[in-house]
Amino acid sequence: MEEKGMKAADFLAISNKLKKTNEDDTPFAIVKDQEVSVIGDANKTEVKTGDYSVKFRVPQSQFEQKPEGAKEVGMYYVFSVAFDGVMITPRSDLKIVDAIMKITPFFNKLRENGEIESLEKEELLSIFISAGDEIHLAIYNLVATFLGIDDQMGEYMLPFSVIENLNKIMENHPEVFNEADVFFG
């Protein structure tokens, strides 16, 4: 049964990918003092969509019949669900930004002057070791929020699938991470 939690190497890779989102110039809007501003290249107007697939392991007792395409693994059904053409809508944007802001403190530190500073590798590993379930829950919530997966099903997402999808979200939608940085700092 493939159920490995997040490893330190996964955590460091996420941190590196988060840093790279800052290099993207896809525009996003911010509102300050009732004034709307666009940050980024306002000429990049294409709607970004992405296709995602999440693997779940759910107790068989949760189903009246075996889900289509599921494999029986002990007392569980293991299956994948495709989320095609996912995009960030204005309604989901703030929920996603909020979920991103919950993972940000695990990868950056907020200085007294309000600036955000990246953590060094050693600091990241220390946080990974001490954070325990908090970081896992924050990452699970981000992926579930982005894909519209409810809390009940979110509990059954397999860890490697969550990490894989987080990386894909960062690649496809770096602008939402930059938007969260603006809110955070």
C-alpha positions as MATLAB code, in Angstrom:
seq = 'MEEKGMKAADFLAISNKLKKTNEDDTPFAIVKDQEVSVIGDANKTEVKTGDYSVKFRVPQSQFEQKPEGAKEVGMYYVFSVAFDGVMITPRSDLKIVDAIMKITPFFNKLRENGEIESLEKEELLSIFISAGDEIHLAIYNLVATFLGIDDQMGEYMLPFSVIENLNKIMENHPEVFNEADVFFG';
ca = [
       0.000    0.000    0.000;
       1.503    3.325   -1.064;
       1.129    5.555    1.958;
       4.211    7.488    2.704;
       3.933   10.812    4.448;
       5.753   13.919    3.406;
       9.508   13.601    3.673;
      12.003   16.351    4.452;
      13.091   16.297    0.785;
       9.475   16.929   -0.300;
       9.260   19.839    2.133;
      12.483   21.379    0.789;
      11.319   20.912   -2.818;
       8.043   22.700   -2.011;
      10.029   25.543   -0.439;
      12.200   25.874   -3.554;
       9.168   25.842   -5.849;
       7.446   28.476   -3.678;
      10.478   30.740   -4.127;
      10.228   30.320   -7.912;
       6.604   31.479   -7.948;
       7.931   34.987   -7.199;
       9.608   35.023  -10.625;
       6.260   34.760  -12.431;
       4.664   37.949  -13.754;
       1.123   36.678  -14.282;
      -1.082   39.573  -13.163;
      -3.357   39.624  -10.151;
      -5.467   42.361   -8.625;
      -5.088   43.830   -5.172;
      -7.392   46.222   -3.403;
      -5.895   48.812   -1.089;
      -7.835   51.743    0.335;
     -10.731   50.944   -2.052;
      -8.395   51.259   -5.033;
      -7.794   48.315   -7.367;
      -4.272   47.801   -8.701;
      -2.849   45.158  -10.982;
       0.503   43.646  -10.126;
       2.326   41.806  -12.899;
       2.163   41.922  -16.682;
      -1.343   43.201  -17.470;
      -0.927   41.917  -21.051;
      -1.036   38.297  -19.856;
      -4.793   37.879  -20.014;
      -5.261   34.197  -20.840;
      -7.389   32.167  -18.454;
      -5.210   29.508  -16.870;
      -6.640   26.052  -16.387;
      -5.068   22.803  -15.315;
      -5.876   19.127  -15.146;
      -5.283   17.362  -11.850;
      -5.725   13.841  -10.550;
      -5.978   12.921   -6.889;
      -5.546    9.436   -5.554;
      -7.732    8.432   -2.605;
      -7.750    5.506   -0.177;
     -11.192    5.221    1.392;
     -12.598    2.544    3.721;
     -14.941    0.238    1.839;
     -17.562    0.900    4.511;
     -17.997    4.425    3.072;
     -19.518    3.005   -0.131;
     -22.563    0.908   -0.942;
     -20.792   -0.430   -4.017;
     -17.261   -0.422   -5.344;
     -16.431    2.861   -7.113;
     -15.677    2.574  -10.814;
     -12.001    1.878  -11.445;
     -11.226    1.304   -7.755;
      -8.822   -1.348   -6.557;
      -9.472   -3.255   -3.361;
      -6.528   -2.956   -1.001;
      -7.317   -4.675    2.268;
     -10.375   -2.946    3.745;
      -9.971    0.054    1.428;
     -10.791    1.151   -2.081;
      -7.960    2.973   -3.830;
      -8.974    5.102   -6.789;
      -8.143    8.302   -8.652;
     -10.442   11.212   -9.381;
      -9.714   13.536  -12.296;
     -10.244   17.275  -11.943;
     -10.077   18.627  -15.474;
     -10.012   22.257  -16.532;
      -9.614   23.619  -13.004;
      -9.245   27.386  -12.836;
      -9.282   29.975  -10.114;
     -12.600   31.782  -10.023;
     -13.129   35.060   -8.170;
     -15.197   33.150   -5.603;
     -12.489   30.571   -4.950;
      -9.603   33.047   -5.105;
      -9.850   34.337   -1.539;
     -10.323   30.827   -0.130;
      -7.199   29.685   -1.972;
      -5.207   32.741   -0.870;
      -6.300   32.059    2.725;
      -5.162   28.428    2.435;
      -1.809   29.565    0.987;
      -1.361   32.051    3.825;
      -1.688   29.126    6.254;
       1.323   27.347    4.702;
       3.435   30.497    4.245;
       4.702   30.661    7.866;
       6.161   27.174    7.480;
       8.389   28.326    4.612;
       9.112   31.989    5.390;
       9.564   34.215    8.376;
       7.864   37.543    8.831;
      10.272   40.249    9.916;
       9.291   42.986   12.344;
       9.162   45.538    9.503;
       6.593   43.399    7.638;
       8.978   41.983    5.031;
       9.041   38.281    4.299;
      12.341   36.452    4.438;
      13.008   32.963    3.111;
      14.157   30.407    5.605;
      17.483   28.631    5.209;
      17.561   24.878    4.582;
      18.460   24.124    8.204;
      15.587   26.290    9.487;
      13.170   24.599    7.087;
      14.208   21.147    8.289;
      13.786   22.228   11.903;
      10.274   23.509   11.147;
       9.440   20.333    9.239;
      10.469   18.204   12.218;
       8.671   20.294   14.837;
       5.528   21.224   12.879;
       4.257   17.670   12.649;
       0.677   17.421   11.495;
       0.184   21.191   11.218;
       2.108   21.496    7.952;
       0.515   18.362    6.530;
      -2.964   19.648    7.349;
      -2.208   23.067    5.842;
      -0.967   21.504    2.590;
      -3.895   19.063    2.435;
      -6.308   21.973    2.964;
      -4.690   24.014    0.211;
      -4.982   21.201   -2.344;
      -8.530   20.348   -1.249;
      -9.595   24.006   -1.382;
      -8.083   24.491   -4.822;
      -9.754   21.386   -6.244;
     -13.060   21.790   -4.370;
     -12.692   18.585   -2.363;
     -14.811   18.569    0.796;
     -13.315   17.889    4.239;
     -14.701   14.359    4.421;
     -13.037   13.212    1.181;
      -9.971   15.383    1.825;
      -9.032   13.138    4.736;
      -8.586   10.225    2.347;
      -6.227   11.868   -0.167;
      -2.949    9.966   -0.340;
       0.093   12.034    0.736;
       2.172   11.577   -2.435;
      -0.847   12.661   -4.468;
      -1.283   15.801   -2.347;
       2.389   16.765   -2.766;
       2.284   16.070   -6.501;
      -0.814   18.255   -6.896;
       0.605   21.066   -4.753;
       3.644   21.175   -7.030;
       1.390   21.250  -10.089;
      -0.720   24.067   -8.593;
       2.454   26.098   -7.966;
       3.562   25.528  -11.574;
       0.181   26.338  -13.138;
      -0.916   29.198  -10.878;
       2.102   30.986   -9.366;
       0.140   34.245   -9.413;
      -2.126   33.109   -6.571;
       0.959   32.454   -4.417;
       2.238   35.931   -5.267;
      -1.167   37.342   -4.372;
      -0.968   35.575   -0.990;
       2.507   37.080   -0.463;
       1.033   40.551   -0.937;
      -1.708   39.790    1.602;
       0.758   38.175    4.011;
       3.425   40.864    3.900;
];
